[in-house]
Amino acid sequence: MPKRKIEILVPNLNISRNSTESINLASPNSYVQNFEDGQEYYAAIENGCTCIITKNLNDFNFSERKF
């Protein structure tokens, strides 16, 4: 079952790259409690993403945008 879900999901995804800019934005933000979540968030913004797939919405409680 998980393999089938991945097969359905993957063709509809684009994987965003992290850049120096997204890293630099995540570092000084005191609301970002987990650096990796901050990198993902700012990379998503930089790459024009409309959503972030996560198991825990609270990881992005600092978000200024609704995805």
PDB file of N, CA, C and O in Angstrom:
ATOM      1  N   MET A   1       0.811  -1.200   0.000  1.00  0.00           N
ATOM      2  CA  MET A   1       0.000   0.000   0.000  1.00  0.00           C
ATOM      3  C   MET A   1       0.862   1.275   0.000  1.00  0.00           C
ATOM      4  O   MET A   1       0.586   2.171  -0.798  1.00  0.00           O
ATOM      5  N   PRO A   2       1.891   1.401   0.855  1.00  0.00           N
ATOM      6  CA  PRO A   2       2.700   2.625   0.828  1.00  0.00           C
ATOM      7  C   PRO A   2       3.366   2.851  -0.531  1.00  0.00           C
ATOM      8  O   PRO A   2       3.463   3.989  -0.990  1.00  0.00           O
ATOM      9  N   LYS A   3       3.823   1.778  -1.173  1.00  0.00           N
ATOM     10  CA  LYS A   3       4.469   1.915  -2.477  1.00  0.00           C
ATOM     11  C   LYS A   3       3.480   2.495  -3.487  1.00  0.00           C
ATOM     12  O   LYS A   3       3.858   3.357  -4.280  1.00  0.00           O
ATOM     13  N   ARG A   4       2.261   2.058  -3.479  1.00  0.00           N
ATOM     14  CA  ARG A   4       1.242   2.569  -4.412  1.00  0.00           C
ATOM     15  C   ARG A   4       0.970   4.049  -4.155  1.00  0.00           C
ATOM     16  O   ARG A   4       0.817   4.819  -5.103  1.00  0.00           O
ATOM     17  N   LYS A   5       0.910   4.448  -2.912  1.00  0.00           N
ATOM     18  CA  LYS A   5       0.695   5.861  -2.582  1.00  0.00           C
ATOM     19  C   LYS A   5       1.831   6.713  -3.115  1.00  0.00           C
ATOM     20  O   LYS A   5       1.600   7.801  -3.643  1.00  0.00           O
ATOM     21  N   ILE A   6       3.040   6.234  -2.983  1.00  0.00           N
ATOM     22  CA  ILE A   6       4.204   6.964  -3.487  1.00  0.00           C
ATOM     23  C   ILE A   6       4.148   7.045  -5.010  1.00  0.00           C
ATOM     24  O   ILE A   6       4.451   8.092  -5.583  1.00  0.00           O
ATOM     25  N   GLU A   7       3.771   5.971  -5.662  1.00  0.00           N
ATOM     26  CA  GLU A   7       3.655   5.966  -7.119  1.00  0.00           C
ATOM     27  C   GLU A   7       2.639   6.994  -7.609  1.00  0.00           C
ATOM     28  O   GLU A   7       2.824   7.596  -8.667  1.00  0.00           O
ATOM     29  N   ILE A   8       1.579   7.195  -6.854  1.00  0.00           N
ATOM     30  CA  ILE A   8       0.555   8.180  -7.211  1.00  0.00           C
ATOM     31  C   ILE A   8       1.051   9.596  -6.926  1.00  0.00           C
ATOM     32  O   ILE A   8       0.800  10.512  -7.709  1.00  0.00           O
ATOM     33  N   LEU A   9       1.740   9.773  -5.828  1.00  0.00           N
ATOM     34  CA  LEU A   9       2.157  11.096  -5.374  1.00  0.00           C
ATOM     35  C   LEU A   9       3.337  11.668  -6.155  1.00  0.00           C
ATOM     36  O   LEU A   9       3.311  12.840  -6.532  1.00  0.00           O
ATOM     37  N   VAL A  10       4.350  10.880  -6.399  1.00  0.00           N
ATOM     38  CA  VAL A  10       5.612  11.375  -6.960  1.00  0.00           C
ATOM     39  C   VAL A  10       5.470  12.114  -8.292  1.00  0.00           C
ATOM     40  O   VAL A  10       6.111  13.151  -8.460  1.00  0.00           O
ATOM     41  N   PRO A  11       4.674  11.642  -9.238  1.00  0.00           N
ATOM     42  CA  PRO A  11       4.572  12.385 -10.499  1.00  0.00           C
ATOM     43  C   PRO A  11       4.004  13.798 -10.342  1.00  0.00           C
ATOM     44  O   PRO A  11       4.141  14.624 -11.244  1.00  0.00           O
ATOM     45  N   ASN A  12       3.378  14.072  -9.220  1.00  0.00           N
ATOM     46  CA  ASN A  12       2.765  15.374  -8.982  1.00  0.00           C
ATOM     47  C   ASN A  12       3.600  16.280  -8.087  1.00  0.00           C
ATOM     48  O   ASN A  12       3.129  17.333  -7.658  1.00  0.00           O
ATOM     49  N   LEU A  13       4.835  15.879  -7.804  1.00  0.00           N
ATOM     50  CA  LEU A  13       5.689  16.638  -6.900  1.00  0.00           C
ATOM     51  C   LEU A  13       6.870  17.266  -7.624  1.00  0.00           C
ATOM     52  O   LEU A  13       7.357  16.746  -8.628  1.00  0.00           O
ATOM     53  N   ASN A  14       7.308  18.374  -7.100  1.00  0.00           N
ATOM     54  CA  ASN A  14       8.590  18.960  -7.461  1.00  0.00           C
ATOM     55  C   ASN A  14       9.373  19.103  -6.169  1.00  0.00           C
ATOM     56  O   ASN A  14       8.832  19.568  -5.165  1.00  0.00           O
ATOM     57  N   ILE A  15      10.615  18.716  -6.179  1.00  0.00           N
ATOM     58  CA  ILE A  15      11.454  18.811  -4.993  1.00  0.00           C
ATOM     59  C   ILE A  15      12.229  20.124  -5.076  1.00  0.00           C
ATOM     60  O   ILE A  15      12.926  20.386  -6.057  1.00  0.00           O
ATOM     61  N   SER A  16      12.098  20.935  -4.045  1.00  0.00           N
ATOM     62  CA  SER A  16      12.774  22.242  -4.026  1.00  0.00           C
ATOM     63  C   SER A  16      14.205  22.110  -3.548  1.00  0.00           C
ATOM     64  O   SER A  16      14.526  21.277  -2.700  1.00  0.00           O
ATOM     65  N   ARG A  17      15.043  22.938  -4.102  1.00  0.00           N
ATOM     66  CA  ARG A  17      16.441  22.981  -3.673  1.00  0.00           C
ATOM     67  C   ARG A  17      16.611  24.043  -2.598  1.00  0.00           C
ATOM     68  O   ARG A  17      15.945  25.078  -2.604  1.00  0.00           O
ATOM     69  N   ASN A  18      17.512  23.759  -1.686  1.00  0.00           N
ATOM     70  CA  ASN A  18      17.911  24.766  -0.711  1.00  0.00           C
ATOM     71  C   ASN A  18      18.981  25.646  -1.329  1.00  0.00           C
ATOM     72  O   ASN A  18      19.788  25.185  -2.135  1.00  0.00           O
ATOM     73  N   SER A  19      18.983  26.888  -0.956  1.00  0.00           N
ATOM     74  CA  SER A  19      20.009  27.805  -1.427  1.00  0.00           C
ATOM     75  C   SER A  19      20.642  28.484  -0.219  1.00  0.00           C
ATOM     76  O   SER A  19      20.163  28.358   0.908  1.00  0.00           O
ATOM     77  N   THR A  20      21.698  29.185  -0.472  1.00  0.00           N
ATOM     78  CA  THR A  20      22.337  29.962   0.593  1.00  0.00           C
ATOM     79  C   THR A  20      21.338  30.947   1.190  1.00  0.00           C
ATOM     80  O   THR A  20      21.327  31.182   2.398  1.00  0.00           O
ATOM     81  N   GLU A  21      20.502  31.517   0.333  1.00  0.00           N
ATOM     82  CA  GLU A  21      19.502  32.491   0.800  1.00  0.00           C
ATOM     83  C   GLU A  21      18.513  31.856   1.773  1.00  0.00           C
ATOM     84  O   GLU A  21      18.217  32.443   2.814  1.00  0.00           O
ATOM     85  N   SER A  22      17.997  30.668   1.454  1.00  0.00           N
ATOM     86  CA  SER A  22      17.029  30.028   2.361  1.00  0.00           C
ATOM     87  C   SER A  22      17.689  29.652   3.678  1.00  0.00           C
ATOM     88  O   SER A  22      17.056  29.725   4.731  1.00  0.00           O
ATOM     89  N   ILE A  23      18.945  29.252   3.631  1.00  0.00           N
ATOM     90  CA  ILE A  23      19.680  28.945   4.860  1.00  0.00           C
ATOM     91  C   ILE A  23      19.883  30.205   5.682  1.00  0.00           C
ATOM     92  O   ILE A  23      19.710  30.189   6.901  1.00  0.00           O
ATOM     93  N   ASN A  24      20.246  31.290   5.025  1.00  0.00           N
ATOM     94  CA  ASN A  24      20.464  32.559   5.728  1.00  0.00           C
ATOM     95  C   ASN A  24      19.180  33.113   6.330  1.00  0.00           C
ATOM     96  O   ASN A  24      19.234  33.790   7.356  1.00  0.00           O
ATOM     97  N   LEU A  25      18.045  32.850   5.731  1.00  0.00           N
ATOM     98  CA  LEU A  25      16.771  33.306   6.291  1.00  0.00           C
ATOM     99  C   LEU A  25      16.348  32.464   7.488  1.00  0.00           C
ATOM    100  O   LEU A  25      15.762  32.987   8.436  1.00  0.00           O
ATOM    101  N   ALA A  26      16.638  31.175   7.455  1.00  0.00           N
ATOM    102  CA  ALA A  26      16.234  30.283   8.548  1.00  0.00           C
ATOM    103  C   ALA A  26      17.060  30.519   9.802  1.00  0.00           C
ATOM    104  O   ALA A  26      16.534  30.431  10.912  1.00  0.00           O
ATOM    105  N   SER A  27      18.326  30.814   9.648  1.00  0.00           N
ATOM    106  CA  SER A  27      19.238  30.920  10.797  1.00  0.00           C
ATOM    107  C   SER A  27      18.847  31.987  11.820  1.00  0.00           C
ATOM    108  O   SER A  27      18.774  31.681  13.010  1.00  0.00           O
ATOM    109  N   PRO A  28      18.595  33.224  11.398  1.00  0.00           N
ATOM    110  CA  PRO A  28      18.341  34.265  12.407  1.00  0.00           C
ATOM    111  C   PRO A  28      16.903  34.329  12.924  1.00  0.00           C
ATOM    112  O   PRO A  28      16.627  35.071  13.866  1.00  0.00           O
ATOM    113  N   ASN A  29      15.985  33.567  12.331  1.00  0.00           N
ATOM    114  CA  ASN A  29      14.586  33.636  12.732  1.00  0.00           C
ATOM    115  C   ASN A  29      14.406  32.922  14.075  1.00  0.00           C
ATOM    116  O   ASN A  29      14.482  31.695  14.151  1.00  0.00           O
ATOM    117  N   SER A  30      14.171  33.693  15.117  1.00  0.00           N
ATOM    118  CA  SER A  30      14.061  33.123  16.468  1.00  0.00           C
ATOM    119  C   SER A  30      12.802  32.262  16.643  1.00  0.00           C
ATOM    120  O   SER A  30      12.718  31.489  17.597  1.00  0.00           O
ATOM    121  N   TYR A  31      11.829  32.387  15.740  1.00  0.00           N
ATOM    122  CA  TYR A  31      10.620  31.576  15.819  1.00  0.00           C
ATOM    123  C   TYR A  31      10.833  30.174  15.253  1.00  0.00           C
ATOM    124  O   TYR A  31      10.047  29.268  15.530  1.00  0.00           O
ATOM    125  N   VAL A  32      11.891  29.990  14.464  1.00  0.00           N
ATOM    126  CA  VAL A  32      12.199  28.684  13.886  1.00  0.00           C
ATOM    127  C   VAL A  32      12.894  27.852  14.954  1.00  0.00           C
ATOM    128  O   VAL A  32      14.046  28.115  15.297  1.00  0.00           O
ATOM    129  N   GLN A  33      12.197  26.845  15.481  1.00  0.00           N
ATOM    130  CA  GLN A  33      12.757  26.015  16.543  1.00  0.00           C
ATOM    131  C   GLN A  33      13.600  24.876  16.000  1.00  0.00           C
ATOM    132  O   GLN A  33      14.475  24.363  16.697  1.00  0.00           O
ATOM    133  N   ASN A  34      13.347  24.478  14.763  1.00  0.00           N
ATOM    134  CA  ASN A  34      14.097  23.387  14.149  1.00  0.00           C
ATOM    135  C   ASN A  34      14.687  23.919  12.842  1.00  0.00           C
ATOM    136  O   ASN A  34      13.956  24.280  11.921  1.00  0.00           O
ATOM    137  N   PHE A  35      16.004  23.961  12.777  1.00  0.00           N
ATOM    138  CA  PHE A  35      16.697  24.561  11.637  1.00  0.00           C
ATOM    139  C   PHE A  35      16.296  23.904  10.314  1.00  0.00           C
ATOM    140  O   PHE A  35      16.105  24.606   9.320  1.00  0.00           O
ATOM    141  N   GLU A  36      16.165  22.584  10.279  1.00  0.00           N
ATOM    142  CA  GLU A  36      15.800  21.896   9.041  1.00  0.00           C
ATOM    143  C   GLU A  36      14.403  22.303   8.575  1.00  0.00           C
ATOM    144  O   GLU A  36      14.176  22.457   7.375  1.00  0.00           O
ATOM    145  N   ASP A  37      13.469  22.478   9.502  1.00  0.00           N
ATOM    146  CA  ASP A  37      12.126  22.937   9.138  1.00  0.00           C
ATOM    147  C   ASP A  37      12.197  24.340   8.550  1.00  0.00           C
ATOM    148  O   ASP A  37      11.495  24.653   7.588  1.00  0.00           O
ATOM    149  N   GLY A  38      13.036  25.174   9.123  1.00  0.00           N
ATOM    150  CA  GLY A  38      13.221  26.528   8.597  1.00  0.00           C
ATOM    151  C   GLY A  38      13.776  26.516   7.187  1.00  0.00           C
ATOM    152  O   GLY A  38      13.338  27.287   6.333  1.00  0.00           O
ATOM    153  N   GLN A  39      14.735  25.647   6.946  1.00  0.00           N
ATOM    154  CA  GLN A  39      15.297  25.530   5.594  1.00  0.00           C
ATOM    155  C   GLN A  39      14.222  25.088   4.601  1.00  0.00           C
ATOM    156  O   GLN A  39      14.120  25.637   3.504  1.00  0.00           O
ATOM    157  N   GLU A  40      13.428  24.100   4.991  1.00  0.00           N
ATOM    158  CA  GLU A  40      12.365  23.619   4.109  1.00  0.00           C
ATOM    159  C   GLU A  40      11.361  24.730   3.813  1.00  0.00           C
ATOM    160  O   GLU A  40      10.945  24.909   2.669  1.00  0.00           O
ATOM    161  N   TYR A  41      10.981  25.461   4.830  1.00  0.00           N
ATOM    162  CA  TYR A  41      10.008  26.542   4.679  1.00  0.00           C
ATOM    163  C   TYR A  41      10.513  27.625   3.728  1.00  0.00           C
ATOM    164  O   TYR A  41       9.813  28.006   2.791  1.00  0.00           O
ATOM    165  N   TYR A  42      11.708  28.112   3.964  1.00  0.00           N
ATOM    166  CA  TYR A  42      12.235  29.195   3.137  1.00  0.00           C
ATOM    167  C   TYR A  42      12.588  28.715   1.728  1.00  0.00           C
ATOM    168  O   TYR A  42      12.496  29.494   0.779  1.00  0.00           O
ATOM    169  N   ALA A  43      12.988  27.457   1.570  1.00  0.00           N
ATOM    170  CA  ALA A  43      13.209  26.900   0.232  1.00  0.00           C
ATOM    171  C   ALA A  43      11.880  26.819  -0.522  1.00  0.00           C
ATOM    172  O   ALA A  43      11.828  27.092  -1.721  1.00  0.00           O
ATOM    173  N   ALA A  44      10.813  26.447   0.177  1.00  0.00           N
ATOM    174  CA  ALA A  44       9.487  26.379  -0.447  1.00  0.00           C
ATOM    175  C   ALA A  44       9.060  27.756  -0.944  1.00  0.00           C
ATOM    176  O   ALA A  44       8.562  27.884  -2.062  1.00  0.00           O
ATOM    177  N   ILE A  45       9.250  28.771  -0.135  1.00  0.00           N
ATOM    178  CA  ILE A  45       8.904  30.134  -0.537  1.00  0.00           C
ATOM    179  C   ILE A  45       9.743  30.560  -1.736  1.00  0.00           C
ATOM    180  O   ILE A  45       9.220  31.074  -2.725  1.00  0.00           O
ATOM    181  N   GLU A  46      11.029  30.341  -1.638  1.00  0.00           N
ATOM    182  CA  GLU A  46      11.954  30.754  -2.701  1.00  0.00           C
ATOM    183  C   GLU A  46      11.631  30.074  -4.031  1.00  0.00           C
ATOM    184  O   GLU A  46      11.822  30.666  -5.094  1.00  0.00           O
ATOM    185  N   ASN A  47      11.147  28.843  -3.977  1.00  0.00           N
ATOM    186  CA  ASN A  47      10.853  28.088  -5.183  1.00  0.00           C
ATOM    187  C   ASN A  47       9.398  28.178  -5.634  1.00  0.00           C
ATOM    188  O   ASN A  47       8.985  27.494  -6.570  1.00  0.00           O
ATOM    189  N   GLY A  48       8.621  29.032  -4.957  1.00  0.00           N
ATOM    190  CA  GLY A  48       7.238  29.256  -5.363  1.00  0.00           C
ATOM    191  C   GLY A  48       6.297  28.104  -5.076  1.00  0.00           C
ATOM    192  O   GLY A  48       5.298  27.931  -5.774  1.00  0.00           O
ATOM    193  N   CYS A  49       6.598  27.325  -4.072  1.00  0.00           N
ATOM    194  CA  CYS A  49       5.741  26.183  -3.727  1.00  0.00           C
ATOM    195  C   CYS A  49       4.403  26.647  -3.162  1.00  0.00           C
ATOM    196  O   CYS A  49       4.314  27.686  -2.508  1.00  0.00           O
ATOM    197  N   THR A  50       3.383  25.870  -3.424  1.00  0.00           N
ATOM    198  CA  THR A  50       2.059  26.175  -2.892  1.00  0.00           C
ATOM    199  C   THR A  50       1.693  25.303  -1.703  1.00  0.00           C
ATOM    200  O   THR A  50       0.673  25.532  -1.054  1.00  0.00           O
ATOM    201  N   CYS A  51       2.530  24.290  -1.407  1.00  0.00           N
ATOM    202  CA  CYS A  51       2.270  23.458  -0.244  1.00  0.00           C
ATOM    203  C   CYS A  51       3.564  22.809   0.243  1.00  0.00           C
ATOM    204  O   CYS A  51       4.545  22.689  -0.491  1.00  0.00           O
ATOM    205  N   ILE A  52       3.525  22.402   1.489  1.00  0.00           N
ATOM    206  CA  ILE A  52       4.608  21.634   2.099  1.00  0.00           C
ATOM    207  C   ILE A  52       3.967  20.360   2.636  1.00  0.00           C
ATOM    208  O   ILE A  52       2.960  20.419   3.341  1.00  0.00           O
ATOM    209  N   ILE A  53       4.540  19.225   2.311  1.00  0.00           N
ATOM    210  CA  ILE A  53       4.029  17.950   2.824  1.00  0.00           C
ATOM    211  C   ILE A  53       4.777  17.633   4.109  1.00  0.00           C
ATOM    212  O   ILE A  53       6.004  17.527   4.120  1.00  0.00           O
ATOM    213  N   THR A  54       4.025  17.483   5.189  1.00  0.00           N
ATOM    214  CA  THR A  54       4.624  17.232   6.496  1.00  0.00           C
ATOM    215  C   THR A  54       3.724  16.325   7.323  1.00  0.00           C
ATOM    216  O   THR A  54       2.515  16.261   7.099  1.00  0.00           O
ATOM    217  N   LYS A  55       4.319  15.634   8.268  1.00  0.00           N
ATOM    218  CA  LYS A  55       3.526  14.832   9.210  1.00  0.00           C
ATOM    219  C   LYS A  55       3.054  15.688  10.377  1.00  0.00           C
ATOM    220  O   LYS A  55       2.117  15.311  11.082  1.00  0.00           O
ATOM    221  N   ASN A  56       3.691  16.836  10.588  1.00  0.00           N
ATOM    222  CA  ASN A  56       3.389  17.633  11.777  1.00  0.00           C
ATOM    223  C   ASN A  56       3.304  19.117  11.403  1.00  0.00           C
ATOM    224  O   ASN A  56       4.325  19.765  11.175  1.00  0.00           O
ATOM    225  N   LEU A  57       2.095  19.641  11.343  1.00  0.00           N
ATOM    226  CA  LEU A  57       1.906  21.050  11.002  1.00  0.00           C
ATOM    227  C   LEU A  57       2.559  21.987  12.013  1.00  0.00           C
ATOM    228  O   LEU A  57       2.922  23.112  11.670  1.00  0.00           O
ATOM    229  N   ASN A  58       2.708  21.535  13.247  1.00  0.00           N
ATOM    230  CA  ASN A  58       3.325  22.370  14.269  1.00  0.00           C
ATOM    231  C   ASN A  58       4.791  22.669  13.977  1.00  0.00           C
ATOM    232  O   ASN A  58       5.354  23.609  14.538  1.00  0.00           O
ATOM    233  N   ASP A  59       5.415  21.873  13.101  1.00  0.00           N
ATOM    234  CA  ASP A  59       6.796  22.153  12.712  1.00  0.00           C
ATOM    235  C   ASP A  59       6.925  23.488  12.001  1.00  0.00           C
ATOM    236  O   ASP A  59       8.012  24.062  11.933  1.00  0.00           O
ATOM    237  N   PHE A  60       5.810  23.981  11.470  1.00  0.00           N
ATOM    238  CA  PHE A  60       5.819  25.222  10.711  1.00  0.00           C
ATOM    239  C   PHE A  60       4.926  26.282  11.362  1.00  0.00           C
ATOM    240  O   PHE A  60       4.304  27.093  10.675  1.00  0.00           O
ATOM    241  N   ASN A  61       4.873  26.262  12.688  1.00  0.00           N
ATOM    242  CA  ASN A  61       4.033  27.231  13.403  1.00  0.00           C
ATOM    243  C   ASN A  61       4.531  28.665  13.240  1.00  0.00           C
ATOM    244  O   ASN A  61       3.794  29.604  13.541  1.00  0.00           O
ATOM    245  N   PHE A  62       5.731  28.848  12.785  1.00  0.00           N
ATOM    246  CA  PHE A  62       6.310  30.176  12.552  1.00  0.00           C
ATOM    247  C   PHE A  62       5.933  30.724  11.177  1.00  0.00           C
ATOM    248  O   PHE A  62       6.245  31.872  10.861  1.00  0.00           O
ATOM    249  N   SER A  63       5.266  29.914  10.364  1.00  0.00           N
ATOM    250  CA  SER A  63       4.974  30.276   8.984  1.00  0.00           C
ATOM    251  C   SER A  63       4.159  31.559   8.897  1.00  0.00           C
ATOM    252  O   SER A  63       3.192  31.754   9.632  1.00  0.00           O
ATOM    253  N   GLU A  64       4.570  32.421   7.986  1.00  0.00           N
ATOM    254  CA  GLU A  64       3.837  33.644   7.709  1.00  0.00           C
ATOM    255  C   GLU A  64       2.847  33.436   6.577  1.00  0.00           C
ATOM    256  O   GLU A  64       2.052  34.327   6.275  1.00  0.00           O
ATOM    257  N   ARG A  65       2.886  32.270   5.948  1.00  0.00           N
ATOM    258  CA  ARG A  65       2.025  31.956   4.820  1.00  0.00           C
ATOM    259  C   ARG A  65       1.192  30.723   5.108  1.00  0.00           C
ATOM    260  O   ARG A  65       1.573  29.855   5.894  1.00  0.00           O
ATOM    261  N   LYS A  66       0.060  30.671   4.459  1.00  0.00           N
ATOM    262  CA  LYS A  66      -0.763  29.463   4.480  1.00  0.00           C
ATOM    263  C   LYS A  66      -0.408  28.668   3.241  1.00  0.00           C
ATOM    264  O   LYS A  66      -0.521  29.168   2.122  1.00  0.00           O
ATOM    265  N   PHE A  67       0.014  27.446   3.435  1.00  0.00           N
ATOM    266  CA  PHE A  67       0.335  26.584   2.299  1.00  0.00           C
ATOM    267  C   PHE A  67      -0.820  25.641   2.069  1.00  0.00           C
ATOM    268  O   PHE A  67      -0.771  24.816   1.156  1.00  0.00           O
TER     269      PHE A  67
END
